[in-house]
Amino acid sequence: MKAKTDTASLARLLEIMARLRDRERGCPWDLEQTFATIAPYTIEEAYEVADAIERDDLEELKDELGDLLFQVVFHARMAEEAGAFAFEDVARAICDKMLRRHPHVFGDQRVAGSAQQSKRWEETKREERGTADPSAGVLDDVPVGLPALTRAVKLGKRAATVGFDWPDVAGVRAKVDEELGELDAAAASGDRDEIAAEMGDLLFSVANWCRHLTLDPETCLRSANERFTRRFRGVESDVAASGRPWSSHDAAALDELWRRAKAKR
């Protein structure tokens, strides 16, 4: 099926961006921006896309995807002004990459299923990295700016491509127990730096436990945050309904309210 593309809307968006960055008639705020100042907004918009998906709000997803697309257009415009590349180059590069990485769709290769395709995808990426810089290390191009849990998974996944990984879920589960023991020992010593280091090792292991369970740790934690927020609001409501302040509810009473909220919500 041929994809339907509204090239007029895309051209209009590019024209709007060019006008915003026009040196004589543009927007002062937009003119002041750089790649570095816009990057946080790009990350924020990506999270807002994920949030709309999490809430299954397709109408908002449409708007958030538009905001994210605008970020791409903004970066491309600044690059064009610097003589580096333009939006058309960005689009051409991703088209070429998708064609190159899907020979089973656009060529004559065949794959048995998604697992085999994922393996071939990683092999192709590894070949591309080797071609770009033969001296590059396995982990060299894993972005430092990723959220820590996501980067932990990326690092673990990348190391696994050369066989450096736990053999199965049981192996990484045992590592979590090991890291918990080391964290307990560090806590007993009172060495704050050691405690922080062992806590980081534990979180890294848990993130990769998620990877072995085919779970995304960021999604798991976002869901946990939402559950906590929802249940805490239930506790908050019950405390307000009691007519007594928080200070009059001891730990046992609050725990009971929490259990009640957890059962209902």
C-alpha positions in Angstrom: 0.0 0.0 0.0 1.4 3.4 -1.0 1.8 5.8 1.9 -0.2 9.0 1.6 2.0 12.1 2.1 0.8 15.6 2.4 3.9 17.3 1.0 2.2 20.7 1.0 1.9 20.6 4.8 5.5 19.6 5.2 6.6 22.4 2.9 4.5 24.8 4.9 6.2 23.7 8.1 9.6 24.2 6.6 8.6 27.7 5.4 7.3 28.6 8.9 10.6 27.5 10.4 12.6 29.5 7.9 10.5 32.6 8.7 10.9 32.1 12.5 14.7 32.1 11.9 14.7 35.0 9.4 17.4 37.4 10.5 15.3 40.5 9.7 11.7 39.4 10.3 12.0 36.3 12.5 11.2 35.7 16.2 13.8 37.0 18.6 13.6 33.9 20.8 13.9 31.4 17.9 16.8 33.4 16.5 18.7 33.1 19.8 18.5 29.3 20.0 21.3 26.8 19.3 21.5 23.0 19.0 22.4 23.0 22.7 19.5 25.1 23.9 16.9 23.3 21.8 18.1 19.8 22.8 16.3 19.8 26.2 13.0 20.7 24.4 13.6 17.9 21.9 13.9 15.4 24.8 10.9 16.9 26.6 8.7 16.5 23.5 9.8 12.9 23.1 8.7 12.2 26.6 5.4 13.9 26.0 4.9 11.6 23.0 5.5 8.6 25.3 3.1 10.0 27.9 0.3 10.3 25.3 0.9 6.7 24.2 0.9 5.6 27.9 -2.5 7.2 28.3 -3.8 5.9 25.0 -4.7 9.5 24.0 -4.5 9.4 20.2 -5.7 13.0 19.8 -3.0 14.3 22.0 -0.5 11.9 20.4 -1.2 13.7 17.1 -0.3 17.0 18.7 2.7 15.7 20.5 4.1 14.1 17.3 3.7 17.4 15.6 5.7 19.1 18.4 8.4 16.5 18.0 8.5 16.9 14.2 8.9 20.6 14.8 12.0 19.9 16.9 13.5 17.9 14.0 12.7 20.8 11.6 14.2 23.3 14.0 17.5 21.4 14.3 17.6 20.8 10.5 17.1 24.5 9.9 19.9 25.5 12.1 22.2 23.0 10.4 21.2 24.3 7.0 22.1 27.9 8.2 25.5 26.5 9.2 26.0 24.9 5.8 26.0 21.4 7.3 22.8 19.7 6.0 19.1 20.4 5.5 15.9 18.7 6.3 15.9 17.0 2.9 19.3 15.4 3.8 17.8 14.1 7.1 14.9 12.6 5.3 17.1 11.1 2.6 19.5 9.6 5.2 16.7 7.8 7.1 15.2 6.5 3.9 18.5 5.1 2.8 19.0 3.6 6.3 15.6 1.9 6.4 16.1 0.4 2.9 19.6 -0.8 3.9 18.4 -2.4 7.1 15.3 -4.0 5.7 16.6 -6.2 2.8 13.9 -8.7 3.6 11.3 -6.1 2.7 13.0 -4.1 -0.1 15.4 -6.8 -1.4 15.5 -10.5 -1.9 16.6 -11.6 1.6 14.2 -13.7 3.8 13.9 -13.9 7.5 12.1 -16.5 9.6 10.6 -14.1 12.1 11.1 -11.0 14.2 13.8 -12.6 16.3 16.0 -13.3 13.3 15.3 -9.8 11.9 16.3 -8.2 15.2 19.6 -10.2 15.1 20.2 -9.1 11.5 19.4 -5.5 12.4 22.1 -5.5 15.1 24.5 -7.1 12.7 23.9 -4.4 10.1 24.3 -1.7 12.7 27.6 -3.3 13.9 28.8 -3.4 10.3 27.8 0.3 9.8 29.7 1.3 12.9 32.8 -0.6 11.8 32.7 1.1 8.4 32.3 4.5 9.9 35.2 4.0 12.4 37.1 0.7 12.4 38.8 1.6 15.6 35.6 2.4 17.5 34.9 0.4 20.6 31.7 -1.7 21.0 30.1 0.9 23.4 31.6 4.1 21.9 28.4 5.4 20.2 25.9 4.6 22.9 24.6 8.2 23.6 25.7 9.5 27.0 22.6 11.8 27.1 20.1 9.0 27.3 18.1 8.5 30.6 20.3 6.4 32.8 18.0 3.3 32.9 17.7 3.4 29.1 21.4 3.8 28.6 22.0 0.9 31.0 19.9 -1.3 28.8 21.6 0.0 25.6 25.0 -0.7 27.1 24.0 -4.2 28.1 22.4 -4.9 24.8 25.4 -3.7 22.9 27.9 -5.7 25.0 25.7 -8.7 24.4 26.3 -8.5 20.6 29.9 -9.7 21.2 28.8 -12.4 23.7 29.4 -10.4 26.9 26.1 -11.0 28.7 24.4 -13.2 31.2 23.4 -16.6 29.6 19.8 -16.4 30.8 17.3 -14.6 33.1 18.5 -16.7 36.1 22.0 -15.4 35.6 21.0 -11.7 35.8 18.6 -12.5 38.7 21.5 -14.0 40.6 23.5 -10.8 39.8 20.8 -8.7 41.4 21.0 -10.7 44.6 24.8 -10.3 44.5 24.5 -6.6 44.1 22.0 -6.4 46.9 24.5 -8.1 49.2 27.3 -5.7 48.2 24.9 -2.8 48.8 24.1 -4.1 52.3 27.8 -4.4 53.0 28.5 -0.9 51.8 25.6 0.5 53.8 27.0 -1.2 56.9 30.4 0.4 56.3 28.9 3.9 56.1 31.0 4.8 53.1 28.7 7.1 51.1 30.8 6.8 47.9 30.8 3.1 48.1 27.0 3.0 48.9 26.4 5.2 45.8 28.5 3.0 43.6 26.8 -0.2 44.8 23.4 1.3 44.4 24.3 2.2 40.8 25.5 -1.4 40.2 22.2 -2.7 41.5 20.2 -0.3 39.3 22.3 -1.3 36.3 21.6 -5.0 37.0 17.9 -4.4 37.5 17.7 -2.5 34.2 19.3 -5.4 32.4 17.1 -7.9 34.2 14.3 -6.0 32.5 16.1 -6.4 29.2 16.3 -10.2 29.7 12.5 -10.2 30.5 11.9 -8.1 27.4 10.6 -5.2 29.5 11.5 -1.5 29.2 12.7 -0.3 32.7 11.7 3.3 31.9 8.1 2.2 31.1 8.0 0.0 34.2 9.1 2.8 36.4 6.7 5.3 34.8 3.9 2.9 35.5 5.0 2.4 39.1 5.2 6.2 39.5 1.6 6.5 38.2 0.4 3.7 40.5 2.1 5.3 43.5 0.5 8.7 42.6 -2.9 7.2 42.2 -2.7 5.2 45.4 -1.2 8.1 47.4 -4.1 10.3 46.3 -6.4 7.6 47.7 -4.6 7.8 51.0 -4.7 11.6 50.9 -8.5 11.5 50.3 -9.0 9.1 53.2 -6.9 11.3 55.5 -8.9 14.3 54.5 -12.2 12.4 55.1 -11.0 11.5 58.6 -11.1 15.1 59.6 -7.7 14.7 61.3 -4.3 16.0 60.2 -1.5 13.8 58.7 0.4 14.1 62.0 -2.4 12.3 63.9 -1.9 9.2 61.7 1.0 7.0 62.8 2.9 4.7 60.5 0.6 1.7 61.2 -2.5 3.8 60.4 -1.0 5.2 57.2 0.1 1.7 56.1 -3.5 0.5 56.6 -4.8 3.4 54.5 -2.2 2.5 51.8 -3.2 -1.1 51.8 -6.8 0.0 51.4 -5.9 2.3 48.5 -3.9 -0.4 46.9 -6.8 -2.8 47.0 -9.2 -0.3 45.5 -7.0 1.4 43.0 
